[in-house]
Amino acid sequence: MAVNFPLICPEQLYPVAGVTLGWAKANIRKPNRKDLLVLALDEGATVSAVFTTNRFCAAPVIVSREHLAHVRSGGMGVRALVVNTGNANAGTGEEGLAHAHEVCSRLAQLAGVTAQQVLPFSTGVILEPLPVERLSAALPAAWATRAPAQWFDAAEAIMTTDTRAKAASRRVVIGTEQITLTGISKGAGMIRPNMATMLSFIATDAGFTQPVLDSLTKHAADRSFNCITVDGDTSTNDSFVIIATGQADLPLITSMEDPAYIVLRDAITELAQTLAQLIVRDAEGATKFITLQVEGGATLAECRQIAYAIGHSPLVKTAFFASDPNLGRILCAIGYAEIANLEVNQIDLYLDDVWVVKEGGRHPSYLEEEGQRVMQKPEITVRVVLKRGHAKAVIWTSDLSHEYVSINADYRS
């Protein structure tokens, strides 16, 4: 059940000059479904990415990092990406690395580039060998179907337990030039910051130097995909990629002081936030979309620490699922967030427009009926006011339902 998930139509997704996309049904895990995606990039594109912090990272993450490091050391630029769903190629040791390299080599042969110019990505079941022969056999069909306007098909081709394809586009005018931004994401479970069982790919026809694009990618990730949590599990395969083709008639952006950089940084960050929030709206078994806003903190880090403590709490999340205003669970989570010298008798807590806690205790005028009224809504904002500084943070999360347990109990069945 997706929570207030917007209708996404293929014609709403703008092609990005310099990018073509193709897909195929490789039968990697389930028959007769899109499960293989290729993206071809024209020569001259710049690519940047951030990846999972999980030390048990998947083979394609290791290979993608290696190939991007090769580009940064003076190698030829990235020309193709390949993404499979159904199998994470994680926990697969040296064999998994060999399979990831083999997939890159197979696609490189089709594209007429070197294997180091291909980035691989996988998502799905961990600890199972990648069916590399089925994947490789389907690559020619995926390559042959490439077209600029297949972003919706691309979003469908990377889904696992997702119930909806996740994609969005924006257009930004800078001077007299119109710049296009289009992106896709996937993810529904094993989601928490740094990052989640998620993949996301954003492309723009603007051009950036590598250091500037690297800075932009980290900026956008820290304010979007690193601000979502569903179940507190950091995956082995998370990857967020930004592709800048440079085909718009706009000067190459070489400085973060360039006004065009500021405009595009903010536009790409907003697009990334939209894609990240779509993941939470489609979270496994979710019935509520919850915004956790912590303000008045001494530092951004402590605001996030408190927000994550609330967002990861099974007791808080099940209360939201039940529409039960058992809001002492939120105070409990704030208290165990391990914030040094936290003065709990200064804290205020709001549930949407309802002032629940004043200076560490129940607000004298708070009525449980008002709390229950808010808890029954599909979208809820929890606001915590610490009164110890000017820092603030926002993360997005979901409730925890019976359906979440069912989905994950049966995932490999």
Secondary structure in CASP SS format (residue, H / E / C, confidence):
PFRMAT SS
TARGET T0000
AUTHOR 0000-0000-0000
METHOD secondary structure of the structure
MODEL  1
M C 1.00
A C 1.00
V C 1.00
N C 1.00
F C 1.00
P C 1.00
L C 1.00
I C 1.00
C C 1.00
P H 1.00
E H 1.00
Q H 1.00
L C 1.00
Y C 1.00
P C 1.00
V C 1.00
A C 1.00
G C 1.00
V E 1.00
T E 1.00
L E 1.00
G E 1.00
W E 1.00
A E 1.00
K C 1.00
A C 1.00
N C 1.00
I C 1.00
R C 1.00
K C 1.00
P C 1.00
N C 1.00
R C 1.00
K C 1.00
D C 1.00
L E 1.00
L E 1.00
V E 1.00
L E 1.00
A E 1.00
L E 1.00
D C 1.00
E C 1.00
G C 1.00
A C 1.00
T E 1.00
V E 1.00
S E 1.00
A E 1.00
V E 1.00
F E 1.00
T C 1.00
T C 1.00
N C 1.00
R C 1.00
F C 1.00
C C 1.00
A C 1.00
A H 1.00
P H 1.00
V H 1.00
I H 1.00
V H 1.00
S H 1.00
R H 1.00
E H 1.00
H H 1.00
L H 1.00
A H 1.00
H H 1.00
V H 1.00
R H 1.00
S C 1.00
G C 1.00
G C 1.00
M C 1.00
G C 1.00
V C 1.00
R C 1.00
A E 1.00
L E 1.00
V E 1.00
V E 1.00
N E 1.00
T E 1.00
G E 1.00
N E 1.00
A C 1.00
N C 1.00
A C 1.00
G C 1.00
T C 1.00
G H 1.00
E H 1.00
E H 1.00
G H 1.00
L H 1.00
A H 1.00
H H 1.00
A H 1.00
H H 1.00
E H 1.00
V H 1.00
C H 1.00
S H 1.00
R H 1.00
L H 1.00
A H 1.00
Q H 1.00
L H 1.00
A H 1.00
G C 1.00
V C 1.00
T C 1.00
A H 1.00
Q H 1.00
Q H 1.00
V E 1.00
L E 1.00
P E 1.00
F E 1.00
S E 1.00
T E 1.00
G E 1.00
V E 1.00
I C 1.00
L C 1.00
E C 1.00
P C 1.00
L C 1.00
P C 1.00
V H 1.00
E H 1.00
R H 1.00
L H 1.00
S H 1.00
A H 1.00
A H 1.00
L H 1.00
P H 1.00
A H 1.00
A H 1.00
W H 1.00
A H 1.00
T C 1.00
R C 1.00
A E 1.00
P C 1.00
A C 1.00
Q C 1.00
W H 1.00
F H 1.00
D H 1.00
A H 1.00
A H 1.00
E H 1.00
A H 1.00
I C 1.00
M C 1.00
T C 1.00
T C 1.00
D C 1.00
T C 1.00
R C 1.00
A C 1.00
K E 1.00
A E 1.00
A E 1.00
S E 1.00
R E 1.00
R E 1.00
V E 1.00
V E 1.00
I E 1.00
G C 1.00
T C 1.00
E E 1.00
Q E 1.00
I E 1.00
T E 1.00
L E 1.00
T E 1.00
G E 1.00
I E 1.00
S E 1.00
K E 1.00
G C 1.00
A C 1.00
G C 1.00
M C 1.00
I C 1.00
R C 1.00
P C 1.00
N C 1.00
M C 1.00
A C 1.00
T C 1.00
M C 1.00
L E 1.00
S E 1.00
F E 1.00
I E 1.00
A E 1.00
T E 1.00
D C 1.00
A C 1.00
G C 1.00
F E 1.00
T C 1.00
Q H 1.00
P H 1.00
V H 1.00
L H 1.00
D H 1.00
S H 1.00
L H 1.00
T H 1.00
K H 1.00
H H 1.00
A H 1.00
A H 1.00
D H 1.00
R C 1.00
S C 1.00
F H 1.00
N H 1.00
C H 1.00
I E 1.00
T E 1.00
V C 1.00
D C 1.00
G C 1.00
D C 1.00
T C 1.00
S C 1.00
T C 1.00
N C 1.00
D C 1.00
S E 1.00
F E 1.00
V E 1.00
I E 1.00
I E 1.00
A E 1.00
T C 1.00
G C 1.00
Q C 1.00
A C 1.00
D C 1.00
L C 1.00
P C 1.00
L C 1.00
I E 1.00
T C 1.00
S C 1.00
M C 1.00
E C 1.00
D C 1.00
P H 1.00
A H 1.00
Y H 1.00
I H 1.00
V H 1.00
L H 1.00
R H 1.00
D H 1.00
A H 1.00
I H 1.00
T H 1.00
E H 1.00
L H 1.00
A H 1.00
Q H 1.00
T H 1.00
L H 1.00
A H 1.00
Q H 1.00
L H 1.00
I H 1.00
V H 1.00
R H 1.00
D C 1.00
A C 1.00
E C 1.00
G C 1.00
A C 1.00
T C 1.00
K C 1.00
F E 1.00
I E 1.00
T E 1.00
L E 1.00
Q E 1.00
V E 1.00
E E 1.00
G E 1.00
G E 1.00
A C 1.00
T C 1.00
L H 1.00
A H 1.00
E H 1.00
C H 1.00
R H 1.00
Q H 1.00
I H 1.00
A H 1.00
Y H 1.00
A H 1.00
I H 1.00
G H 1.00
H H 1.00
S C 1.00
P H 1.00
L H 1.00
V H 1.00
K H 1.00
T H 1.00
A H 1.00
F H 1.00
F H 1.00
A C 1.00
S C 1.00
D C 1.00
P C 1.00
N C 1.00
L C 1.00
G H 1.00
R H 1.00
I H 1.00
L H 1.00
C H 1.00
A H 1.00
I H 1.00
G H 1.00
Y C 1.00
A C 1.00
E C 1.00
I C 1.00
A C 1.00
N C 1.00
L C 1.00
E C 1.00
V H 1.00
N H 1.00
Q H 1.00
I C 1.00
D E 1.00
L E 1.00
Y E 1.00
L E 1.00
D C 1.00
D C 1.00
V E 1.00
W E 1.00
V E 1.00
V E 1.00
K E 1.00
E C 1.00
G C 1.00
G E 1.00
R E 1.00
H C 1.00
P C 1.00
S C 1.00
Y C 1.00
L C 1.00
E H 1.00
E H 1.00
E H 1.00
G H 1.00
Q H 1.00
R H 1.00
V H 1.00
M H 1.00
Q C 1.00
K C 1.00
P C 1.00
E E 1.00
I E 1.00
T E 1.00
V E 1.00
R E 1.00
V E 1.00
V E 1.00
L C 1.00
K C 1.00
R C 1.00
G C 1.00
H C 1.00
A E 1.00
K E 1.00
A E 1.00
V E 1.00
I E 1.00
W E 1.00
T E 1.00
S E 1.00
D C 1.00
L C 1.00
S C 1.00
H H 1.00
E H 1.00
Y H 1.00
V H 1.00
S H 1.00
I H 1.00
N H 1.00
A H 1.00
D C 1.00
Y C 1.00
R C 1.00
S C 1.00
END
